[in-house]
Amino acid sequence: MPQLNHKDMSAFLAEESFIHQNEFNTSAALTQFFGYVQKYSGELLHILSVDPEAQRQRLFEQLEDVSVSMNGAG
């Protein structure tokens, strides 16, 4: 498939967001998001540990805290 340009992708996402604005399930979204975090945790933690802005915001530690919380909740 050809790649979408930024403008087309933004328009598509805005339209989808409008269509589904009353259907958002926060719990399902967080569960799916955490699945991606678990799958790519090594790469994410590495990037967060070396990126200066991520270091300033302590994102590495925050992601570790969330990960521990989510794993403990399941």
C-alpha positions as CSV (number, residue, x, y, z in Angstrom):
1,M,0.0,0.0,0.0
2,P,1.2,3.5,-0.7
3,Q,2.1,5.6,2.3
4,L,-0.3,8.3,3.4
5,N,1.0,11.8,3.6
6,H,0.8,13.7,6.9
7,K,-2.2,15.8,5.8
8,D,-4.2,12.8,4.7
9,M,-3.4,10.9,7.9
10,S,-4.4,13.8,10.1
11,A,-7.7,14.2,8.2
12,F,-8.4,10.5,8.5
13,L,-7.7,10.4,12.2
14,A,-9.7,13.5,12.9
15,E,-12.7,12.0,11.0
16,E,-12.4,8.7,12.8
17,S,-12.1,10.5,16.2
18,F,-15.3,12.4,15.4
19,I,-17.2,9.3,14.3
20,H,-16.2,7.4,17.4
21,Q,-16.1,10.2,19.9
22,N,-18.7,8.6,22.2
23,E,-17.3,5.0,21.9
24,F,-14.0,5.5,23.7
25,N,-13.3,2.8,26.3
26,T,-10.5,4.0,28.5
27,S,-9.9,0.7,30.2
28,A,-9.7,-1.1,26.8
29,A,-7.3,1.5,25.4
30,L,-5.0,1.3,28.5
31,T,-5.0,-2.5,28.3
32,Q,-4.1,-2.4,24.6
33,F,-1.5,0.4,25.2
34,F,0.1,-1.6,28.0
35,G,0.3,-4.6,25.7
36,Y,2.5,-2.6,23.3
37,V,4.6,-1.3,26.2
38,Q,5.2,-4.8,27.4
39,K,6.0,-6.0,23.8
40,Y,8.5,-3.2,23.2
41,S,9.6,-2.5,26.8
42,G,13.3,-3.1,26.1
43,E,13.5,-0.6,23.3
44,L,11.3,1.9,25.1
45,L,13.3,1.7,28.3
46,H,16.6,2.1,26.4
47,I,15.4,5.1,24.5
48,L,13.9,6.7,27.6
49,S,17.2,6.1,29.5
50,V,19.4,7.9,26.9
51,D,17.1,10.7,25.6
52,P,17.9,14.0,27.4
53,E,14.3,15.2,27.5
54,A,13.0,11.8,28.7
55,Q,15.7,11.9,31.4
56,R,14.6,15.4,32.5
57,Q,11.0,14.2,32.8
58,R,12.1,11.0,34.5
59,L,10.1,9.0,31.9
60,F,12.2,5.8,32.4
61,E,11.3,5.7,36.1
62,Q,7.7,6.5,35.4
63,L,7.3,3.7,32.8
64,E,9.0,1.3,35.2
65,D,6.5,2.3,37.9
66,V,3.5,1.8,35.6
67,S,4.9,-1.5,34.4
68,V,5.3,-2.8,38.0
69,S,1.8,-1.6,38.8
70,M,0.2,-3.2,35.8
71,N,2.0,-6.5,36.3
72,G,1.0,-6.6,39.9
73,A,-2.6,-5.8,39.1
74,G,-2.9,-8.8,36.7
